[in-house]
Amino acid sequence: MPQPFPHNYSVGLFWKSGDDSELVSDQRTPIEGGPPPEFDGTDARWSPEHLLLAALAQCFMLTWIALN
């Protein structure tokens, strides 16, 4: 059952070292972040570009699930 409005979300971003970062939110598993390989990063961490595309993909999927 959906919760009543307003919906509030909190996210923390912590710099670790170099270009490494960590995203945290409540009890969720932390996400290691950093630049993609195209910007001298590594495939081992989530980039902002990957996170944006993942958010759009999940939103699209959940919308279709809700409509069925």
C-alpha positions, 0 to 999 in steps of 0.5 A: 500500500503506497504511503501518503504524501509527502515522500521524503528520501535522504542520501549521503555522499562521502568522499573516500580518497582520490575520485572514490566516493560512497553513497549511503541511505538509511539501512541500504547497502552502500554504493561505491561510486566514481567516474566511468572508464571514459573519464579515467575511472574503473568499471568496479564502481557505479558512475553517475551516468550508470546510476542515472540510467539504472534509475530510469530503467527501474522507474520504467519497469516499476511503472509497467508492473503497476499498470498490469 
